[in-house]
């Protein structure tokens, strides 16, 4: 963590608020102990428990040392905890801060650089924060450092972890902080075990990569010779995903290469494999309207005023770090949005709810009250000199006026919501028009215009996506986490009543109903797999000492994924049948799973997960892995949802920008791609006849799109024609990307 904790007396609040605001504006993350300051304590929360959490997760502290601070009992308790954490701290006199804030700020910067931003303090912060999070029930695998390469992993195992262990002994953390000492030991034990496994698998991956490099070096020669045999080899390797990790290839050259290859050896999948960087051409969201100076509507739209302030939010920009600091004027809550480069221009909507801004070469749109994470509208085709919102025919457009007097207009992608829910990351469709999901406390059954809400455990958190719905849609099984225990609960979706409730002796991580709904299976720590009788609540545990993160039904069997992304198959009697192998090449657990029981294909949604590849098709029968989907713009967040058609013909993946891609399962041809939602995709469902697809967005909205799948997939000839059409589209995008505004936009507008 990088928070700076502030200890002070409330009698010095005005001075502290002013100085904390200056630090936030400069890009530092500050923690204050009262509601309304952005990361403060809600009024209903026990004060010192939150103070402990904040200090354990902080990298340093500022003490506003005054006579009031010295006389304060709570401040004394804070200082004792700061010392027990071996935390670096800076003492400031409030009077000095008030008289010379510049000098105080300079003193803070030196403190931050010399004491907070050091590798030694980073190790200390890591040890305390991870131990506290482990104590709080966070999955240990999520806390383990994930160095970027083999060398970094070896150093982490051989140098960093021993240093942490030595620090614990030297500082006598067993005496200084007995509350967390045992959890520190557990954290280091997990870290050693997991890192050793990663090193072993990375060594294997290195050997595979070395063999692939030999292949890559032979490609230019093959292209020059025009050998059909080499074309076949190159395309075949691309299709198998073995060269899908190419970097730094010129996107135009990659498209030209794809155009030159024989169509019979290509799918859109192999195009992705040829160049991950070229994928950025597909990510550009073209404007809905493009107007030039001689267009009839141009003058009215270009003359629209730019709104520079909001009645709802105060906005401060950090010119050096690219941070936008929003303060909600009604609650005082402060939130920070970090961008890759400083913001050049910005504009508010007339109601003050949406912000349009440009940073570097990109234009973004965000809604601080709904979804702080920005939506990227496009790469800039020309330098932007002004941003604004304009209205036409009842529609609101986000507009950018370029230096060459071109007006780019995007229809606002933010939908209206029934409620203030957000960040729904997983859902299950009960039918084409009804979906169930949870926001952490409530269970929501959502239809187009209505919501049914159940709150079975007001004081517990419902983990997502660890829950499951029975095949008949009548029951939901959840993990309900409390302060010290976790319940496995089966709840009626008819009236919200609790049907079965058990508190197992081991930790469950995910749930899945049997096909008849009479049994509930769970992935677990220690025993591997559990089975709960939904009528009696009787619990049976497996005997394998394994740690699993996720579970999915596989016919009458069960496939479980461990923390390294390895698949293990169990039968219904909790007996291990097969170690199937790793479902991806980065040895991370999958966020959610979809299994075609007829073919044995397992598909994964990784939802970030530090994944190099967004999804894989893994054959549970043979252990063969095919890597087909790569992250958009070579980013880590990759895909967010996966769904299978009822007939097993198609698989769909959802992405953070609302895009849905549908692939034919047998050959993995891309047959459909469209931005179906105005937000991140959380769940997908095909209609029974595969003519439409339903999409759940992260705000809880349901979207629908027509699927012309059978018109596209009537055999290999149609698939090849689809690839040819896709290549033509890519060529147009390539030309647009490099030549600026082109007639293509006029035609589309």
Secondary structure as GFF3:
##gff-version 3
##sequence-region A 1 749
A	DSSP	beta_strand	3	7	.	.	.	ID=ss1
A	DSSP	three_ten_helix	10	12	.	.	.	ID=ss2
A	DSSP	alpha_helix	13	25	.	.	.	ID=ss3
A	DSSP	beta_strand	30	31	.	.	.	ID=ss4
A	DSSP	alpha_helix	47	56	.	.	.	ID=ss5
A	DSSP	beta_strand	58	64	.	.	.	ID=ss6
A	DSSP	alpha_helix	67	70	.	.	.	ID=ss7
A	DSSP	alpha_helix	73	84	.	.	.	ID=ss8
A	DSSP	beta_strand	89	92	.	.	.	ID=ss9
A	DSSP	alpha_helix	94	99	.	.	.	ID=ss10
A	DSSP	alpha_helix	101	111	.	.	.	ID=ss11
A	DSSP	pi_helix	112	116	.	.	.	ID=ss12
A	DSSP	alpha_helix	119	135	.	.	.	ID=ss13
A	DSSP	three_ten_helix	140	143	.	.	.	ID=ss14
A	DSSP	alpha_helix	150	155	.	.	.	ID=ss15
A	DSSP	pi_helix	156	160	.	.	.	ID=ss16
A	DSSP	alpha_helix	161	171	.	.	.	ID=ss17
A	DSSP	alpha_helix	173	176	.	.	.	ID=ss18
A	DSSP	alpha_helix	178	225	.	.	.	ID=ss19
A	DSSP	alpha_helix	228	240	.	.	.	ID=ss20
A	DSSP	alpha_helix	251	260	.	.	.	ID=ss21
A	DSSP	three_ten_helix	263	265	.	.	.	ID=ss22
A	DSSP	alpha_helix	268	274	.	.	.	ID=ss23
A	DSSP	three_ten_helix	277	279	.	.	.	ID=ss24
A	DSSP	alpha_helix	280	283	.	.	.	ID=ss25
A	DSSP	beta_strand	289	291	.	.	.	ID=ss26
A	DSSP	alpha_helix	298	302	.	.	.	ID=ss27
A	DSSP	beta_strand	313	317	.	.	.	ID=ss28
A	DSSP	beta_strand	323	328	.	.	.	ID=ss29
A	DSSP	beta_strand	334	338	.	.	.	ID=ss30
A	DSSP	beta_strand	343	348	.	.	.	ID=ss31
A	DSSP	beta_strand	355	359	.	.	.	ID=ss32
A	DSSP	beta_strand	362	367	.	.	.	ID=ss33
A	DSSP	beta_strand	371	379	.	.	.	ID=ss34
A	DSSP	beta_strand	384	392	.	.	.	ID=ss35
A	DSSP	beta_strand	395	402	.	.	.	ID=ss36
A	DSSP	beta_strand	407	411	.	.	.	ID=ss37
A	DSSP	beta_strand	427	431	.	.	.	ID=ss38
A	DSSP	beta_strand	434	438	.	.	.	ID=ss39
A	DSSP	beta_strand	443	446	.	.	.	ID=ss40
A	DSSP	beta_strand	451	454	.	.	.	ID=ss41
A	DSSP	beta_strand	461	462	.	.	.	ID=ss42
A	DSSP	beta_strand	468	469	.	.	.	ID=ss43
A	DSSP	beta_strand	475	481	.	.	.	ID=ss44
A	DSSP	beta_strand	486	492	.	.	.	ID=ss45
A	DSSP	beta_strand	498	502	.	.	.	ID=ss46
A	DSSP	beta_strand	508	513	.	.	.	ID=ss47
A	DSSP	beta_strand	519	524	.	.	.	ID=ss48
A	DSSP	beta_strand	529	533	.	.	.	ID=ss49
A	DSSP	beta_strand	539	541	.	.	.	ID=ss50
A	DSSP	beta_strand	548	554	.	.	.	ID=ss51
A	DSSP	beta_strand	557	562	.	.	.	ID=ss52
A	DSSP	beta_strand	566	570	.	.	.	ID=ss53
A	DSSP	beta_strand	576	582	.	.	.	ID=ss54
A	DSSP	beta_strand	592	596	.	.	.	ID=ss55
A	DSSP	beta_strand	601	605	.	.	.	ID=ss56
A	DSSP	beta_strand	613	619	.	.	.	ID=ss57
A	DSSP	beta_strand	625	630	.	.	.	ID=ss58
A	DSSP	three_ten_helix	632	634	.	.	.	ID=ss59
A	DSSP	beta_strand	639	644	.	.	.	ID=ss60
A	DSSP	beta_strand	650	655	.	.	.	ID=ss61
A	DSSP	beta_strand	659	664	.	.	.	ID=ss62
A	DSSP	beta_strand	670	675	.	.	.	ID=ss63
A	DSSP	beta_strand	681	686	.	.	.	ID=ss64
A	DSSP	beta_strand	692	697	.	.	.	ID=ss65
A	DSSP	beta_strand	702	706	.	.	.	ID=ss66
A	DSSP	alpha_helix	709	712	.	.	.	ID=ss67
A	DSSP	alpha_helix	716	739	.	.	.	ID=ss68
A	DSSP	alpha_helix	743	748	.	.	.	ID=ss69
###
